Amino acid sequence: MPNEDKPNSIPIISLRMIRVKHIVVALLLSVFFFFLFCFIALHGYIAWVLSNPTVAPLYSNPYLAKGLAYEEITFPAKDGSRIMQGWYIPSEGAKKTIVFSHGYGANREESWVPMYDLAHYAHSLKFNVVMFDYGFASKVNKDIATGGKKESQQLLGAIEYAKDKGANEIVVWGFSMGAGTALQAGLVTKDVDAMILDSTFLLEPDTLYHNIKQNIDLPRQPSLEIMELLFPVLNGTGLNQIPYSKVKSEDYPFPVLFMHGTMDEKAPYPIAEELAANQTNPYSDSWIVEDSHHELLFREHPREYLRRVSAFLGNVQLARISGDNGSQASK
């Protein structure tokens, strides 16, 4: 009788083994999908943070900071998507205007530059000055940061405002992503006479990954692919909507001064060298500063910084006079 039970014991053990295997596989799959979810969620969090930078409130104004008379201004973005807020600092009788284009995570004051000092300097050169907040820095109707897609339309609105105020010479002075935004705007406007670009940051896959890696060591693949999928979902802008390839190959018709530090941890300086190498305008120039950091060139080398800007703006003036004379001669 005991031997009659043995044949039935083999299938019972096999069945138990199969069940155990199924449980182990289910547990392993659960663990795998949990970590996959966490990995994707981490990228989603990074994309959300990049799209929604924390920006400090305004702490001063041109009059309190530098004794400059100014006007509170509003103007529409070029595409009419929103109303922008800013300041207009007039220079009596001036027909030339500098439009400041601030960087990511900052507002029109951009204290670490510091922007008030440069606004005062521009005013001393008899330029009107426009300072404004991009949508992601607005305290009235905060928007997301899009790496220049929306911001270029907002900058074009500021340029249009300067033109409507009577400026016949407009210089855009951009910083970090504000410089990259200026280059994007420069692809479509004929109202800019020159650009001064400090620590140019252009949002593209390489610089995006470079900045992510500064904070967390994620693999390039598939991190970039995941980010490229998440950006359109979280802020409505895909990297392919930012014309970085066009910017990197463009020879702009107006003179551009590129200034960049070799110790820039956010925007590697070879990008600025590549952009500068494409320019054939005889008044375009570049200044690559050894051991200088992102947006700190003015703080670290104030005299040389202003000397180079002054020389560049003087050349822009000469170019305009030469061009105007040439036009009159042809008539």
Salt bridges, closest charged atoms under 4 A:
GLU71 OE1 - LYS165 NZ 3.57
ASP117 OD1 - LYS66 NZ 2.74
ASP133 OD2 - ARG108 NH2 2.93
ASP143 OD2 - ARG82 NH1 3.73
ASP143 OD1 - LYS150 NZ 3.37
GLU160 OE1 - LYS78 NZ 3.46
GLU169 OE1 - ARG320 NE 3.48
ASP191 OD1 - LYS163 NZ 3.15
ASP193 OD1 - ARG320 NH1 2.88
GLU204 OE1 - LYS248 NZ 3.07
ASP206 OD1 - ARG220 NH2 2.55
ASP217 OD1 - LYS213 NZ 2.43
GLU250 OE1 - LYS246 NZ 3.15
ASP264 OD2 - HIS260 NE2 3.16
ASP264 OD2 - HIS294 ND1 2.72
GLU295 OE1 - HIS294 NE2 3.76
GLU300 OE2 - HIS293 ND1 2.88
GLU304 OE2 - ARG307 NH2 2.83
GLU304 OE2 - ARG308 NE 2.79
